[in-house]
Amino acid sequence: MKGIVKHHQDTELLDLGGGTTRRILAWNDQLMAVEVGFEAGAVGAPHTHPHVQCSYVLSGKFRYSVEDESTELNPGDSIVVPGGLVHGTVCLEAGTLLDIFTPVREDFLKK
């Protein structure tokens, strides 16, 4: 196989506390896919990083904020956040986001 394959059962589920979990899926030096689980009411605190981020709602309902604007995201919705902008989310109904980053989040790979 010339691609990078990561089987879900071979990935580690990290408990981030506060009702959130993170599972790093496939990645290379240019791109990273991350599954982030949220319990209802859990918060992805406002933060910034230099990476471009695309979040896709697999399940649940989220209030997603970028800078001073916010929107509600439901299953099938997505958002792209340019690097350097303050963004965060509040989970309105338990669910999962698929976050894609470019370049790879090296900080996620360090333990």
C-alpha positions as a Markdown table, in Angstrom:
| # | Residue | x | y | z |
|---|---|---|---|---|
| 1 | Met | 0.0 | 0.0 | 0.0 |
| 2 | Lys | 1.5 | 3.3 | -1.0 |
| 3 | Gly | -0.9 | 5.3 | 1.2 |
| 4 | Ile | -0.9 | 5.6 | 5.0 |
| 5 | Val | -3.4 | 3.3 | 6.6 |
| 6 | Lys | -4.5 | 3.6 | 10.2 |
| 7 | His | -7.2 | 1.1 | 11.4 |
| 8 | His | -9.5 | 2.6 | 14.0 |
| 9 | Gln | -8.9 | -0.2 | 16.4 |
| 10 | Asp | -5.2 | 0.5 | 16.3 |
| 11 | Thr | -5.6 | 4.2 | 17.4 |
| 12 | Glu | -5.5 | 5.4 | 20.9 |
| 13 | Leu | -8.5 | 7.2 | 22.5 |
| 14 | Leu | -7.2 | 10.0 | 24.8 |
| 15 | Asp | -9.5 | 11.4 | 27.5 |
| 16 | Leu | -8.9 | 15.1 | 27.5 |
| 17 | Gly | -11.1 | 15.7 | 30.5 |
| 18 | Gly | -14.2 | 17.9 | 30.6 |
| 19 | Gly | -16.2 | 15.5 | 28.6 |
| 20 | Thr | -13.9 | 15.4 | 25.5 |
| 21 | Thr | -11.9 | 12.7 | 23.9 |
| 22 | Arg | -9.4 | 12.8 | 21.0 |
| 23 | Arg | -8.3 | 10.0 | 18.6 |
| 24 | Ile | -5.6 | 10.8 | 16.1 |
| 25 | Leu | -6.3 | 9.1 | 12.8 |
| 26 | Ala | -4.1 | 9.1 | 9.8 |
| 27 | Trp | -1.4 | 11.8 | 9.2 |
| 28 | Asn | 1.7 | 12.7 | 7.4 |
| 29 | Asp | 3.8 | 15.9 | 7.6 |
| 30 | Gln | 1.3 | 17.9 | 5.6 |
| 31 | Leu | -2.1 | 16.7 | 6.9 |
| 32 | Met | -3.7 | 15.2 | 10.0 |
| 33 | Ala | -7.2 | 13.8 | 10.6 |
| 34 | Val | -8.5 | 13.8 | 14.3 |
| 35 | Glu | -11.7 | 12.5 | 15.7 |
| 36 | Val | -12.9 | 14.5 | 18.7 |
| 37 | Gly | -15.8 | 13.3 | 20.9 |
| 38 | Phe | -17.9 | 15.6 | 23.1 |
| 39 | Glu | -20.4 | 15.0 | 25.8 |
| 40 | Ala | -23.3 | 17.4 | 25.8 |
| 41 | Gly | -22.2 | 20.7 | 27.4 |
| 42 | Ala | -18.5 | 20.0 | 26.9 |
| 43 | Val | -16.4 | 22.9 | 25.7 |
| 44 | Gly | -13.6 | 23.2 | 23.2 |
| 45 | Ala | -12.1 | 26.3 | 24.8 |
| 46 | Pro | -11.3 | 29.2 | 22.5 |
| 47 | His | -7.8 | 28.9 | 21.2 |
| 48 | Thr | -5.6 | 29.6 | 18.2 |
| 49 | His | -2.9 | 27.8 | 16.3 |
| 50 | Pro | -1.1 | 28.4 | 13.0 |
| 51 | His | -2.7 | 25.4 | 11.3 |
| 52 | Val | -5.7 | 25.6 | 8.9 |
| 53 | Gln | -8.5 | 23.5 | 10.4 |
| 54 | Cys | -11.5 | 22.0 | 8.8 |
| 55 | Ser | -14.2 | 20.6 | 11.2 |
| 56 | Tyr | -16.9 | 18.2 | 9.9 |
| 57 | Val | -19.8 | 17.2 | 12.2 |
| 58 | Leu | -20.1 | 13.5 | 12.2 |
| 59 | Ser | -22.8 | 13.5 | 14.9 |
| 60 | Gly | -24.3 | 15.8 | 17.5 |
| 61 | Lys | -24.9 | 19.6 | 17.5 |
| 62 | Phe | -22.3 | 22.3 | 18.2 |
| 63 | Arg | -22.1 | 26.0 | 18.7 |
| 64 | Tyr | -18.9 | 26.9 | 16.9 |
| 65 | Ser | -17.3 | 30.3 | 17.2 |
| 66 | Val | -14.6 | 32.0 | 15.2 |
| 67 | Glu | -13.4 | 35.3 | 16.4 |
| 68 | Asp | -16.6 | 37.3 | 17.3 |
| 69 | Glu | -19.0 | 35.2 | 15.1 |
| 70 | Ser | -20.7 | 32.0 | 16.0 |
| 71 | Thr | -22.9 | 29.5 | 14.2 |
| 72 | Glu | -24.7 | 26.2 | 14.9 |
| 73 | Leu | -23.4 | 23.1 | 13.2 |
| 74 | Asn | -25.3 | 19.9 | 12.7 |
| 75 | Pro | -24.4 | 16.5 | 11.2 |
| 76 | Gly | -23.0 | 16.9 | 7.8 |
| 77 | Asp | -22.1 | 20.6 | 8.3 |
| 78 | Ser | -18.5 | 21.8 | 8.1 |
| 79 | Ile | -16.4 | 24.9 | 8.7 |
| 80 | Val | -12.8 | 25.9 | 7.7 |
| 81 | Val | -10.9 | 28.1 | 10.1 |
| 82 | Pro | -7.8 | 29.8 | 8.8 |
| 83 | Gly | -4.7 | 29.6 | 10.9 |
| 84 | Gly | -4.2 | 32.3 | 13.6 |
| 85 | Leu | -7.9 | 32.9 | 14.3 |
| 86 | Val | -9.4 | 32.4 | 17.8 |
| 87 | His | -12.0 | 29.6 | 17.6 |
| 88 | Gly | -13.8 | 27.2 | 19.9 |
| 89 | Thr | -17.0 | 25.2 | 20.3 |
| 90 | Val | -19.7 | 24.2 | 22.8 |
| 91 | Cys | -21.4 | 20.9 | 22.4 |
| 92 | Leu | -25.1 | 21.3 | 22.4 |
| 93 | Glu | -25.9 | 17.6 | 21.8 |
| 94 | Ala | -23.4 | 14.8 | 22.4 |
| 95 | Gly | -21.4 | 14.1 | 19.2 |
| 96 | Thr | -18.2 | 13.8 | 17.3 |
| 97 | Leu | -16.2 | 16.1 | 15.1 |
| 98 | Leu | -13.7 | 15.1 | 12.4 |
| 99 | Asp | -11.0 | 17.8 | 12.5 |
| 100 | Ile | -8.5 | 18.0 | 9.6 |
| 101 | Phe | -5.4 | 20.1 | 10.0 |
| 102 | Thr | -2.7 | 21.3 | 7.7 |
| 103 | Pro | 0.1 | 21.1 | 8.3 |
| 104 | Val | 0.2 | 18.2 | 10.9 |
| 105 | Arg | -0.3 | 19.1 | 14.5 |
| 106 | Glu | 3.1 | 18.1 | 15.9 |
| 107 | Asp | 1.9 | 19.1 | 19.4 |
| 108 | Phe | -0.8 | 16.3 | 19.2 |
| 109 | Leu | 1.9 | 13.7 | 18.5 |
| 110 | Lys | 4.0 | 14.6 | 21.6 |
| 111 | Lys | 3.1 | 12.8 | 24.8 |
